[in-house]
C-alpha cells in the first residue's frame, strides 16, 4: 500500500520536473534546483543534514547542498523519486511516513505556490487527519521560536498549543494550511488569525518551523 509519504514524494518529484530547475520557490533565495538538492541531502547525507537542527553544522550543510545543486537536475529528480539508500533510516516505512509526510507536502507547496496562477490542491479528509496528527506531535517544536502564545485550531474546534505565552494568537485553518503556517510559510497559508494586532504581526514574522 502506498503511504502518504510515498505519494507526496512522487508528487514533489513530478512538480519539480514540470517547473524546471530555475523556477522560484517560497524558500527565500532558493530555486527548484536548490530545493531539490536540499531534499536529496536531507535523505542521503546524514553527516551534513544534521546542520538543519544543529547551528554549528549549518555551514557544512550549505556547502554539501551547494555541491549537490551543481549536479544535473535530472539526477536530483531521480534521487528524490527512488528514495533514500537502503541503510538510511528514511528507508524504513514507518520512519519515512513520520518524517516525510509533512516535509514533502510543505515542499510541494513551496514550489506550487511560487508559480504564477497556481491553483489550490484539494486535500482529502484522510490526508488532512494525517497532517493534523503530525502537527499535534510536532507543534511545540515548530512553534518554539514564537514571540507570543500560539494556538493552532481546525475549523471543527480541535486545537493544539504550539507555544505558551501571552498575548495569545489563535490561527484557524485546515490542517494543510496550518502545516504551512507552522513550518514558517505564514504569508502563504490560507488561515484566519485572531489576537492583538501587534501580536498577530509578531507571529506572522516569527521564524517558525525547524
Secondary structure as GFF3:
##gff-version 3
##sequence-region A 1 210
A	DSSP	alpha_helix	4	19	.	.	.	ID=ss1
A	DSSP	alpha_helix	32	44	.	.	.	ID=ss2
A	DSSP	alpha_helix	46	49	.	.	.	ID=ss3
A	DSSP	three_ten_helix	50	52	.	.	.	ID=ss4
A	DSSP	three_ten_helix	55	57	.	.	.	ID=ss5
A	DSSP	alpha_helix	58	69	.	.	.	ID=ss6
A	DSSP	alpha_helix	73	82	.	.	.	ID=ss7
A	DSSP	three_ten_helix	89	91	.	.	.	ID=ss8
A	DSSP	alpha_helix	93	112	.	.	.	ID=ss9
A	DSSP	alpha_helix	125	142	.	.	.	ID=ss10
A	DSSP	beta_strand	149	153	.	.	.	ID=ss11
A	DSSP	beta_strand	159	163	.	.	.	ID=ss12
A	DSSP	beta_strand	168	172	.	.	.	ID=ss13
A	DSSP	alpha_helix	175	182	.	.	.	ID=ss14
A	DSSP	three_ten_helix	186	188	.	.	.	ID=ss15
A	DSSP	beta_strand	192	194	.	.	.	ID=ss16
A	DSSP	alpha_helix	197	205	.	.	.	ID=ss17
###
